[in-house]
Amino acid sequence: MATQEHVRKQFGDVEENELRLEKEKSEQIIDALNQDLADAYTLYHQLKKHHWNVEGAEFRDLHVFLGEAAGNVEAAADEIAERAQALGGAPIAGGAEQAEHASVEYEGQDVYDIRTSLHNDLQMYGDVIESLRDHIELAENLGDHATAQILREILVETEEDAHHIEHYLEDDTLVVEGAMD
């Protein structure tokens, strides 16, 4: 570890950017992006938890889906972080800081049945979707069409994964009644 520290940018400070978006507008958008980033990592960790702990007759499909959904969220988080940095900010990076800035709440360390787990995921997805929509509108209103477009693309993928969870929670199944006893 280095013996001297040199902080290049304090978290929360926003520098001028080459994207020609005014600093005051960038500050608002970076705050929103850091919330989106914190939300994304909260959702990511919950999805990975369920990916690791899923059991039962539909294990394979759910295990694969949850792994892919977590990967989608991780890719979205990377896009969000890079955009915050491009706008002159510092992306939120620490677990404690992410939990503090997130608008969603992790379900905790207990392991639930898969139906409860998926229901909790769907609830979090819904909250993330609403927040993304609000932040798209914020970016548009501030004239940052590129951030709005990035968030729109993330929103499409997020809604698609939420819709898949909704299907998993339907009552129809190929598992025969006696197999569940």
Backbone as a printed PyTorch tensor [residue, N CA C, xyz], in Angstrom:
tensor([[[  0.8420,  -1.1850,   0.0000],
         [  0.0000,   0.0000,   0.0000],
         [  0.8830,   1.2430,   0.0000]],

        [[  0.4880,   2.2270,  -0.7200],
         [  1.2600,   3.4600,  -0.8240],
         [  1.3160,   4.1750,   0.5270]],

        [[  2.4140,   4.8720,   0.7480],
         [  2.5630,   5.6030,   2.0020],
         [  1.9510,   6.9900,   1.9230]],

        [[  1.6980,   7.4750,   0.7240],
         [  1.0750,   8.7770,   0.5600],
         [ -0.2430,   8.6160,  -0.1780]],

        [[ -1.1970,   9.4150,   0.2260],
         [ -2.4790,   9.4270,  -0.4580],
         [ -2.6480,  10.7280,  -1.1990]],

        [[ -3.1900,  10.6140,  -2.3690],
         [ -3.5180,  11.8090,  -3.1260],
         [ -4.9340,  11.6200,  -3.6670]],

        [[ -5.8760,  12.3150,  -3.0780],
         [ -7.2660,  12.2230,  -3.5150],
         [ -7.4230,  13.0940,  -4.7530]],

        [[ -7.7870,  12.4680,  -5.8510],
         [ -7.9630,  13.2100,  -7.0960],
         [ -9.3280,  13.8790,  -7.1830]],

        [[-10.3050,  13.2650,  -6.5570],
         [-11.6630,  13.8230,  -6.5950],
         [-12.4130,  13.3390,  -5.3610]],

        [[-12.9770,  14.2540,  -4.6240],
         [-13.7990,  13.9150,  -3.4640],
         [-15.1470,  13.4120,  -3.9650]],

        [[-15.6520,  12.3680,  -3.3160],
         [-16.9900,  11.9110,  -3.6630],
         [-17.9650,  13.0390,  -3.3900]],

        [[-18.8440,  13.2890,  -4.3190],
         [-19.8330,  14.3550,  -4.1840],
         [-19.4380,  15.6290,  -4.9110]],

        [[-18.1330,  15.7870,  -5.1730],
         [-17.6810,  16.9390,  -5.9550],
         [-17.9160,  16.6610,  -7.4300]],

        [[-18.3150,  17.6690,  -8.1520],
         [-18.5460,  17.5330,  -9.5870],
         [-17.6400,  18.5300, -10.3030]],

        [[-16.8910,  18.0020, -11.2500],
         [-15.9870,  18.8340, -12.0410],
         [-16.6710,  19.2300, -13.3460]],

        [[-16.1230,  20.2570, -13.9660],
         [-16.5710,  20.6010, -15.3160],
         [-16.3300,  19.3860, -16.2010]],

        [[-17.1530,  19.2290, -17.2240],
         [-16.9910,  18.0760, -18.1080],
         [-16.8940,  18.5430, -19.5490]],

        [[-16.3790,  17.6580, -20.3700],
         [-16.2130,  17.9600, -21.7930],
         [-17.4890,  17.7150, -22.5910]],

        [[-18.5380,  17.3040, -21.9090],
         [-19.8000,  17.0290, -22.5910],
         [-20.6590,  18.2830, -22.7140]],

        [[-20.1340,  19.3760, -22.1590],
         [-20.7810,  20.6900, -22.2230],
         [-22.1610,  20.7240, -21.5740]],

        [[-22.2680,  19.9840, -20.4980],
         [-23.4650,  20.0600, -19.6770],
         [-23.1030,  20.8900, -18.4520]],

        [[-23.8960,  21.9010, -18.1640],
         [-23.5970,  22.7990, -17.0520],
         [-23.4120,  22.0270, -15.7550]],

        [[-22.4920,  22.5140, -14.9320],
         [-22.1330,  21.8450, -13.6870],
         [-23.3530,  21.6210, -12.7880]],

        [[-24.2250,  22.6290, -12.6770],
         [-25.3970,  22.5030, -11.8150],
         [-26.3300,  21.3920, -12.3130]],

        [[-26.4560,  21.2680, -13.6160],
         [-27.2800,  20.2030, -14.1830],
         [-26.5950,  18.8470, -13.9860]],

        [[-25.2930,  18.8230, -14.2110],
         [-24.5420,  17.5810, -14.0100],
         [-24.6670,  17.0830, -12.5740]],

        [[-24.6090,  17.9960, -11.6150],
         [-24.7180,  17.6060, -10.2040],
         [-26.0300,  16.8750,  -9.9390]],

        [[-27.1300,  17.3900, -10.4650],
         [-28.4360,  16.7570, -10.2570],
         [-28.4800,  15.3720, -10.9020]],

        [[-27.9420,  15.2850, -12.1040],
         [-27.9710,  14.0150, -12.8220],
         [-27.0500,  12.9960, -12.1560]],

        [[-25.8890,  13.4260, -11.7120],
         [-24.9540,  12.5160, -11.0360],
         [-25.5610,  11.9880,  -9.7500]],

        [[-26.2510,  12.8390,  -8.9940],
         [-26.9450,  12.3650,  -7.7920],
         [-27.9490,  11.2730,  -8.1430]],

        [[-28.7190,  11.4940,  -9.1950],
         [-29.7020,  10.4960,  -9.6370],
         [-29.0050,   9.2170, -10.0980]],

        [[-27.9170,   9.3700, -10.8550],
         [-27.1810,   8.1990, -11.3450],
         [-26.5800,   7.4070, -10.1870]],

        [[-26.0740,   8.1000,  -9.1760],
         [-25.5160,   7.3790,  -8.0310],
         [-26.5930,   6.6310,  -7.2610]],

        [[-27.8070,   7.1720,  -7.2130],
         [-28.9020,   6.4130,  -6.6140],
         [-29.2060,   5.1900,  -7.4730]],

        [[-29.2560,   5.3800,  -8.7960],
         [-29.4960,   4.2450,  -9.6950],
         [-28.4090,   3.1870,  -9.5500]],

        [[-27.1730,   3.6370,  -9.3940],
         [-26.0550,   2.7100,  -9.2220],
         [-26.1880,   1.9390,  -7.9120]],

        [[-26.5250,   2.6400,  -6.8430],
         [-26.7280,   1.9870,  -5.5450],
         [-27.8960,   0.9960,  -5.6160]],

        [[-28.9760,   1.3970,  -6.2690],
         [-30.1150,   0.4950,  -6.4480],
         [-29.7230,  -0.7410,  -7.2440]],

        [[-28.9390,  -0.5260,  -8.3080],
         [-28.5250,  -1.6410,  -9.1630],
         [-27.7130,  -2.6610,  -8.3680]],

        [[-26.7720,  -2.1970,  -7.5660],
         [-25.9690,  -3.1510,  -6.8010],
         [-26.7670,  -3.8280,  -5.7000]],

        [[-27.7530,  -3.1580,  -5.1410],
         [-28.6180,  -3.8030,  -4.1590],
         [-29.4110,  -4.9190,  -4.8370]],

        [[-29.9790,  -4.6260,  -6.0020],
         [-30.7130,  -5.6380,  -6.7610],
         [-29.7830,  -6.7640,  -7.1940]],

        [[-28.6010,  -6.4240,  -7.6670],
         [-27.6160,  -7.4330,  -8.1040],
         [-27.3370,  -8.4340,  -6.9820]],

        [[-27.0410,  -7.9260,  -5.7900],
         [-26.6990,  -8.8250,  -4.6800],
         [-27.8780,  -9.6960,  -4.2640]],

        [[-29.0840,  -9.1470,  -4.3230],
         [-30.2520,  -9.9550,  -3.9810],
         [-30.4710, -11.0400,  -5.0340]],

        [[-30.3250, -10.6990,  -6.3130],
         [-30.4840, -11.7010,  -7.3770],
         [-29.4300, -12.7990,  -7.2630]],

        [[-28.1860, -12.4200,  -6.9590],
         [-27.1290, -13.4260,  -6.8160],
         [-27.4240, -14.3420,  -5.6210]],

        [[-27.9100, -13.7660,  -4.5470],
         [-28.2830, -14.5720,  -3.3780],
         [-29.3120, -15.6260,  -3.7800]],

        [[-30.3150, -15.2170,  -4.5320],
         [-31.3560, -16.1530,  -4.9490],
         [-30.8220, -17.1490,  -5.9690]],

        [[-29.9320, -16.7300,  -6.8210],
         [-29.2610, -17.6050,  -7.7930],
         [-28.5220, -18.7270,  -7.0570]],

        [[-27.8460, -18.3930,  -5.9720],
         [-27.0870, -19.3830,  -5.2110],
         [-27.9780, -20.3080,  -4.4030]],

        [[-29.1360, -19.8260,  -3.9540],
         [-29.9450, -20.5790,  -3.0000],
         [-31.1900, -21.2390,  -3.5780]],

        [[-31.4700, -21.0550,  -4.8540],
         [-32.6800, -21.6310,  -5.4270],
         [-32.6260, -23.1610,  -5.3630]],

        [[-33.7670, -23.7540,  -5.0540],
         [-33.9040, -25.2130,  -4.9920],
         [-35.2410, -25.5930,  -5.6040]],

        [[-35.4170, -26.8500,  -5.8360],
         [-36.7120, -27.3470,  -6.2540],
         [-36.7440, -27.8150,  -7.6950]],

        [[-37.9620, -28.1780,  -8.1040],
         [-38.1730, -28.7910,  -9.4140],
         [-37.7520, -27.8820, -10.5660]],

        [[-37.8540, -26.5860, -10.3880],
         [-37.5060, -25.6520, -11.4660],
         [-36.1530, -24.9950, -11.2270]],

        [[-35.2950, -25.6970, -10.4470],
         [-33.9830, -25.1620, -10.0830],
         [-33.2000, -24.6710, -11.2890]],

        [[-33.0250, -25.5210, -12.2690],
         [-32.1270, -25.2000, -13.3890],
         [-32.5550, -23.9190, -14.1130]],

        [[-33.8200, -23.8390, -14.5020],
         [-34.2910, -22.6570, -15.2290],
         [-34.1510, -21.3930, -14.3850]],

        [[-34.5300, -21.4710, -13.1230],
         [-34.4440, -20.2970, -12.2580],
         [-32.9930, -19.9240, -11.9600]],

        [[-32.1580, -20.9170, -11.7450],
         [-30.7360, -20.6630, -11.4870],
         [-30.1000, -19.9260, -12.6710]],

        [[-30.3820, -20.3960, -13.8700],
         [-29.8380, -19.7600, -15.0740],
         [-30.4190, -18.3490, -15.2310]],

        [[-31.7380, -18.2380, -15.1120],
         [-32.3660, -16.9220, -15.2690],
         [-31.8210, -15.9160, -14.2650]],

        [[-31.7620, -16.2840, -12.9990],
         [-31.2970, -15.3540, -11.9730],
         [-29.8440, -14.9430, -12.2020]],

        [[-29.0330, -15.8710, -12.6890],
         [-27.6510, -15.5340, -13.0310],
         [-27.5830, -14.5380, -14.1770]],

        [[-28.4060, -14.7630, -15.1930],
         [-28.4400, -13.8390, -16.3390],
         [-28.9960, -12.4750, -15.9300]],

        [[-30.0360, -12.4700, -15.1060],
         [-30.6270, -11.2070, -14.6540],
         [-29.6100, -10.4130, -13.8350]],

        [[-28.8760, -11.0860, -12.9730],
         [-27.8300, -10.4130, -12.1950],
         [-26.7580,  -9.8500, -13.1280]],

        [[-26.4130, -10.6030, -14.1610],
         [-25.4460, -10.1090, -15.1440],
         [-25.9530,  -8.8740, -15.8680]],

        [[-27.2330,  -8.8540, -16.1980],
         [-27.8330,  -7.6660, -16.8360],
         [-27.7410,  -6.4470, -15.9180]],

        [[-28.0120,  -6.6550, -14.6400],
         [-27.9590,  -5.5520, -13.6810],
         [-26.5180,  -5.0740, -13.5130]],

        [[-25.5760,  -6.0050, -13.4780],
         [-24.1670,  -5.6220, -13.3410],
         [-23.6960,  -4.8060, -14.5470]],

        [[-24.1140,  -5.2050, -15.7380],
         [-23.7730,  -4.4420, -16.9480],
         [-24.3990,  -3.0520, -16.9060]],

        [[-25.6290,  -2.9620, -16.4360],
         [-26.3000,  -1.6620, -16.3080],
         [-25.5610,  -0.7820, -15.3080]],

        [[-25.1280,  -1.3690, -14.1970],
         [-24.3930,  -0.6130, -13.1850],
         [-23.1180,  -0.0250, -13.7810]],

        [[-22.4440,  -0.7830, -14.6030],
         [-21.2240,  -0.3030, -15.2440],
         [-21.5150,   0.8890, -16.1520]],

        [[-22.5910,   0.8050, -16.9270],
         [-22.9900,   1.9190, -17.8040],
         [-23.3110,   3.1740, -16.9860]],

        [[-24.0340,   2.9800, -15.8990],
         [-24.4170,   4.0970, -15.0360],
         [-23.1790,   4.7490, -14.4260]],

        [[-22.2690,   3.9320, -13.9100],
         [-21.0520,   4.4580, -13.2830],
         [-20.1980,   5.2240, -14.2840]],

        [[-20.0630,   4.6860, -15.4720],
         [-19.2560,   5.3600, -16.4870],
         [-19.8840,   6.6840, -16.9090]],

        [[-21.2070,   6.7420, -16.9400],
         [-21.8670,   8.0000, -17.3020],
         [-21.6770,   9.0410, -16.1980]],

        [[-21.7900,   8.6240, -14.9450],
         [-21.5710,   9.5580, -13.8350],
         [-20.1550,  10.1330, -13.8980]],

        [[-19.1960,   9.2940, -14.2070],
         [-17.8110,   9.7430, -14.3100],
         [-17.6480,  10.6980, -15.4890]],

        [[-18.2680,  10.3930, -16.6130],
         [-18.1640,  11.2450, -17.7990],
         [-18.7540,  12.6320, -17.5580]],

        [[-19.7420,  12.7030, -16.6770],
         [-20.3720,  13.9860, -16.3650],
         [-19.5900,  14.7880, -15.3210]],

        [[-18.4550,  14.2380, -14.8620],
         [-17.6080,  14.9650, -13.9210],
         [-17.7480,  14.5300, -12.4800]],

        [[-18.4790,  13.4570, -12.2460],
         [-18.7000,  12.9920, -10.8830],
         [-17.8940,  11.7570, -10.5560]],

        [[-18.0600,  11.2970,  -9.3440],
         [-17.4410,  10.0590,  -8.8820],
         [-18.5580,   9.0520,  -8.6190]],

        [[-18.5320,   7.9190,  -9.3030],
         [-19.5640,   6.9070,  -9.0610],
         [-19.4510,   6.3470,  -7.6430]],

        [[-20.5810,   6.1160,  -7.0240],
         [-20.6030,   5.5450,  -5.6810],
         [-20.0780,   4.1080,  -5.7700]],

        [[-19.1460,   3.7600,  -4.8850],
         [-18.4680,   2.4810,  -5.0690],
         [-18.4850,   1.5610,  -3.8550]],

        [[-18.6220,   2.0530,  -2.6720],
         [-18.5440,   1.2090,  -1.4890],
         [-19.8850,   0.6340,  -1.0830]],

        [[-19.8580,  -0.5680,  -0.5370],
         [-21.0880,  -1.2370,  -0.1250],
         [-21.9050,  -0.4500,   0.8780]],

        [[-21.2600,   0.0810,   1.9170],
         [-21.9900,   0.8540,   2.9330],
         [-22.5760,   2.1180,   2.3230]],

        [[-21.7970,   2.7860,   1.4730],
         [-22.2760,   3.9970,   0.8220],
         [-23.4180,   3.6860,  -0.1320]],

        [[-23.3190,   2.5650,  -0.8350],
         [-24.3970,   2.1790,  -1.7420],
         [-25.6830,   1.9200,  -0.9680]],

        [[-25.5800,   1.2180,   0.1500],
         [-26.7690,   0.9430,   0.9620],
         [-27.3950,   2.2430,   1.4550]],

        [[-26.5480,   3.2170,   1.7950],
         [-27.0370,   4.5000,   2.2820],
         [-27.7530,   5.3020,   1.1890]],

        [[-27.2680,   5.2160,  -0.0450],
         [-27.8250,   5.9960,  -1.1500],
         [-28.9440,   5.2820,  -1.9090]],

        [[-29.1140,   3.9990,  -1.6760],
         [-30.1160,   3.2290,  -2.4180],
         [-31.5270,   3.6170,  -1.9950]],

        [[-32.4280,   3.6050,  -2.9590],
         [-33.8380,   3.8460,  -2.6510],
         [-34.5810,   2.5270,  -2.4330]],

        [[-33.8750,   1.4190,  -2.6110],
         [-34.4460,   0.0870,  -2.4060],
         [-33.7320,  -0.5600,  -1.2200]],

        [[-34.3830,  -1.5490,  -0.6340],
         [-33.8130,  -2.1880,   0.5500],
         [-33.5960,  -3.6790,   0.2970]],

        [[-32.4020,  -4.1410,   0.5940],
         [-32.0320,  -5.5540,   0.4940],
         [-32.8660,  -6.3620,   1.4800]],

        [[-33.2890,  -7.5460,   1.0870],
         [-34.1790,  -8.3360,   1.9320],
         [-33.4880,  -8.9350,   3.1570]],

        [[-32.1780,  -8.9120,   3.2220],
         [-31.4550,  -9.4570,   4.3700],
         [-30.7920, -10.7840,   4.0420]],

        [[-30.2010, -11.3790,   5.0440],
         [-29.3860, -12.5760,   4.8510],
         [-30.1650, -13.8860,   4.9270]],

        [[-31.3870, -13.8570,   5.4370],
         [-32.1620, -15.0900,   5.5330],
         [-32.4610, -15.6300,   4.1370]],

        [[-32.6150, -16.9440,   4.0640],
         [-32.9480, -17.6040,   2.8010],
         [-34.4220, -17.9720,   2.8340]],

        [[-35.1510, -17.4990,   1.8360],
         [-36.5890, -17.7150,   1.7520],
         [-36.9010, -18.7480,   0.6820]],

        [[-38.1370, -19.2530,   0.7110],
         [-38.5820, -20.1270,  -0.3670],
         [-38.5230, -19.3260,  -1.6700]],

        [[-38.4310, -20.0210,  -2.7930],
         [-38.1930, -19.3400,  -4.0680],
         [-39.3420, -18.4240,  -4.4650]],

        [[-40.5730, -18.7860,  -4.1350],
         [-41.7040, -17.9180,  -4.4740],
         [-41.5980, -16.5920,  -3.7100]],

        [[-41.2530, -16.6400,  -2.4440],
         [-41.0650, -15.4170,  -1.6570],
         [-39.8800, -14.6240,  -2.1970]],

        [[-38.8030, -15.3110,  -2.5170],
         [-37.6110, -14.6470,  -3.0610],
         [-37.9420, -13.9150,  -4.3500]],

        [[-38.6350, -14.5830,  -5.2590],
         [-38.9910, -13.9600,  -6.5340],
         [-39.9600, -12.8010,  -6.3250]],

        [[-40.8720, -12.9460,  -5.3880],
         [-41.7900, -11.8430,  -5.0820],
         [-40.9940, -10.6270,  -4.5790]],

        [[-40.0240, -10.8690,  -3.6960],
         [-39.1750,  -9.7720,  -3.2070],
         [-38.3860,  -9.1340,  -4.3510]],

        [[-37.8980,  -9.9790,  -5.2730],
         [-37.1730,  -9.4470,  -6.4370],
         [-38.0940,  -8.5840,  -7.2900]],

        [[-39.3040,  -9.0620,  -7.5200],
         [-40.2480,  -8.3210,  -8.3520],
         [-40.5910,  -6.9670,  -7.7210]],

        [[-40.7460,  -6.9480,  -6.4060],
         [-41.0030,  -5.6880,  -5.7080],
         [-39.8390,  -4.7190,  -5.9110]],

        [[-38.6150,  -5.2220,  -5.7800],
         [-37.4530,  -4.3560,  -5.9560],
         [-37.3460,  -3.8950,  -7.4040]],

        [[-37.5820,  -4.7930,  -8.3390],
         [-37.5780,  -4.3940,  -9.7510],
         [-38.5670,  -3.2590,  -9.9910]],

        [[-39.7570,  -3.3630,  -9.4210],
         [-40.7590,  -2.3220,  -9.6010],
         [-40.2760,  -0.9760,  -9.0910]],

        [[-39.6390,  -0.9770,  -7.9330],
         [-39.1060,   0.2670,  -7.3720],
         [-37.9920,   0.8320,  -8.2570]],

        [[-37.1270,  -0.0390,  -8.7540],
         [-36.0350,   0.3880,  -9.6360],
         [-36.5990,   0.9650, -10.9330]],

        [[-37.6090,   0.3250, -11.4780],
         [-38.2370,   0.7930, -12.7210],
         [-38.8250,   2.1870, -12.5270]],

        [[-39.5420,   2.3980, -11.4350],
         [-40.1130,   3.7270, -11.1790],
         [-39.0280,   4.7890, -11.0580]],

        [[-37.9510,   4.4510, -10.3810],
         [-36.8490,   5.3940, -10.2110],
         [-36.1780,   5.6990, -11.5530]],

        [[-35.9610,   4.6820, -12.3690],
         [-35.3660,   4.9020, -13.6960],
         [-36.2400,   5.8390, -14.5210]],

        [[-37.5440,   5.6270, -14.4760],
         [-38.4530,   6.5030, -15.2290],
         [-38.3420,   7.9500, -14.7570]],

        [[-38.2840,   8.1340, -13.4450],
         [-38.1340,   9.4920, -12.8990],
         [-36.8190,  10.1210, -13.3510]],

        [[-35.7630,   9.3350, -13.3710],
         [-34.4510,   9.8680, -13.7200],
         [-34.3010,  10.1000, -15.2240]],

        [[-35.0240,   9.3520, -16.0170],
         [-35.0670,   9.6320, -17.4590],
         [-35.7170,  10.9900, -17.6730]],

        [[-36.8170,  11.2240, -16.9880],
         [-37.5090,  12.5060, -17.1080],
         [-36.6240,  13.6550, -16.6200]],

        [[-35.9240,  13.4340, -15.5020],
         [-35.0110,  14.4550, -14.9860],
         [-33.9380,  14.7950, -16.0170]],

        [[-33.3140,  13.7730, -16.5770],
         [-32.2470,  14.0010, -17.5620],
         [-32.7960,  14.7370, -18.7860]],

        [[-33.9550,  14.3310, -19.2630],
         [-34.5720,  15.0080, -20.4150],
         [-34.8400,  16.4760, -20.0940]],

        [[-35.4140,  16.7340, -18.9210],
         [-35.7510,  18.1010, -18.5280],
         [-34.5180,  18.9850, -18.3780]],

        [[-33.3750,  18.3660, -18.0600],
         [-32.1330,  19.1240, -17.9100],
         [-31.3230,  19.1760, -19.2070]],

        [[-31.8720,  18.5950, -20.2640],
         [-31.2120,  18.6510, -21.5700],
         [-30.1260,  17.6140, -21.7710]],

        [[-30.0620,  16.6030, -20.9050],
         [-29.0620,  15.5360, -21.0530],
         [-29.7160,  14.3320, -21.7270]],

        [[-29.8200,  14.4440, -23.0330],
         [-30.5090,  13.4140, -23.8120],
         [-29.7370,  12.1020, -23.8540]],

        [[-28.4140,  12.1790, -23.7670],
         [-27.6050,  10.9560, -23.7950],
         [-27.8340,  10.1240, -22.5330]],

        [[-27.8270,  10.7670, -21.3710],
         [-28.1030,  10.0240, -20.1360],
         [-29.5150,   9.4490, -20.1790]],

        [[-30.4690,  10.2270, -20.6650],
         [-31.8440,   9.7260, -20.7770],
         [-31.8850,   8.4810, -21.6650]],

        [[-31.1400,   8.5020, -22.7670],
         [-31.1080,   7.3550, -23.6830],
         [-30.4690,   6.1370, -23.0160]],

        [[-29.3570,   6.3430, -22.3090],
         [-28.7020,   5.2400, -21.5980],
         [-29.6790,   4.6260, -20.5960]],

        [[-30.3520,   5.4730, -19.8370],
         [-31.3020,   4.9640, -18.8400],
         [-32.5040,   4.2990, -19.4940]],

        [[-32.9300,   4.7870, -20.6560],
         [-34.0360,   4.1340, -21.3820],
         [-33.6530,   2.7100, -21.7710]],

        [[-32.4350,   2.5430, -22.2680],
         [-31.9750,   1.2040, -22.6640],
         [-31.9110,   0.2730, -21.4590]],

        [[-31.4520,   0.8010, -20.3410],
         [-31.4170,   0.0120, -19.1010],
         [-32.8380,  -0.3210, -18.6570]],

        [[-33.7470,   0.6310, -18.7840],
         [-35.1380,   0.4230, -18.4010],
         [-35.7740,  -0.7170, -19.1930]],

        [[-35.5170,  -0.7630, -20.4840],
         [-36.0920,  -1.8240, -21.3250],
         [-35.6540,  -3.1950, -20.8170]],

        [[-34.3680,  -3.3640, -20.5630],
         [-33.8360,  -4.6420, -20.0680],
         [-34.3900,  -4.9470, -18.6720]],

        [[-34.4780,  -3.9550, -17.8370],
         [-34.9810,  -4.1320, -16.4730],
         [-36.4420,  -4.5610, -16.4890]],

        [[-37.2440,  -3.9090, -17.3240],
         [-38.6510,  -4.2900, -17.4280],
         [-38.8000,  -5.7170, -17.9710]],

        [[-37.9500,  -6.0750, -18.9250],
         [-38.0210,  -7.4310, -19.4900],
         [-37.7240,  -8.4850, -18.4230]],

        [[-36.6930,  -8.2620, -17.6170],
         [-36.3720,  -9.2220, -16.5570],
         [-37.4800,  -9.2740, -15.5040]],

        [[-38.0540,  -8.1290, -15.1680],
         [-39.1690,  -8.1060, -14.2150],
         [-40.3550,  -8.9000, -14.7640]],

        [[-40.6070,  -8.7400, -16.0520],
         [-41.7120,  -9.4630, -16.6880],
         [-41.4820, -10.9770, -16.6310]],

        [[-40.2300, -11.4070, -16.7990],
         [-39.9200, -12.8360, -16.6930],
         [-40.2090, -13.3440, -15.2790]],

        [[-39.8550, -12.5680, -14.2750],
         [-40.1400, -12.9730, -12.8920],
         [-41.6420, -13.0740, -12.6800]],

        [[-42.3680, -12.1310, -13.2470],
         [-43.8240, -12.1730, -13.1490],
         [-44.3560, -13.5020, -13.6980]],

        [[-43.7970, -13.9720, -14.8060],
         [-44.2070, -15.2560, -15.3800],
         [-43.8490, -16.4190, -14.4570]],

        [[-42.6650, -16.3750, -13.8580],
         [-42.2860, -17.4480, -12.9250],
         [-43.2360, -17.5200, -11.7420]],

        [[-43.8250, -16.4190, -11.3580],
         [-44.7170, -16.3850, -10.2060],
         [-46.1530, -16.7990, -10.5260]],

        [[-46.4530, -17.0380, -11.7780],
         [-47.7990, -17.5070, -12.1410],
         [-48.0450, -18.8790, -11.5230]],

        [[-49.2980, -19.2550, -11.4080],
         [-49.6710, -20.5120, -10.7670],
         [-49.4680, -21.7430, -11.6350]],

        [[-49.3890, -21.5860, -12.9320],
         [-49.2600, -22.7270, -13.8340],
         [-47.8720, -23.3540, -13.7120]],

        [[-47.8060, -24.6770, -13.6830],
         [-46.5370, -25.3810, -13.5800],
         [-46.6560, -26.7570, -14.2200]],

        [[-45.5400, -27.3170, -14.6320],
         [-45.4950, -28.6790, -15.1510],
         [-45.2900, -29.7020, -14.0340]],

        [[-45.0170, -29.2180, -12.8390],
         [-44.7810, -30.1000, -11.7070],
         [-46.1240, -30.6650, -11.2530]],

        [[-46.2090, -32.0020, -11.1980],
         [-47.4550, -32.6320, -10.7860],
         [-47.6590, -32.4510,  -9.2960]],

        [[-48.9130, -32.4470,  -8.8850],
         [-49.2740, -32.1350,  -7.5160],
         [-48.5580, -33.0230,  -6.4860]],

        [[-48.4750, -34.2860,  -6.7030],
         [-47.8550, -35.2110,  -5.7510],
         [-46.3510, -35.0150,  -5.6210]],

        [[-45.7090, -34.4370,  -6.6270],
         [-44.2600, -34.2370,  -6.5810],
         [-43.8610, -33.1520,  -5.5970]],

        [[-44.7840, -32.3370,  -5.1880],
         [-44.4800, -31.2190,  -4.2860],
         [-44.5840, -31.6370,  -2.8160]],

        [[-45.0370, -32.8620,  -2.5310],
         [-45.2010, -33.3240,  -1.1430],
         [-43.9080, -33.8170,  -0.5500]]])
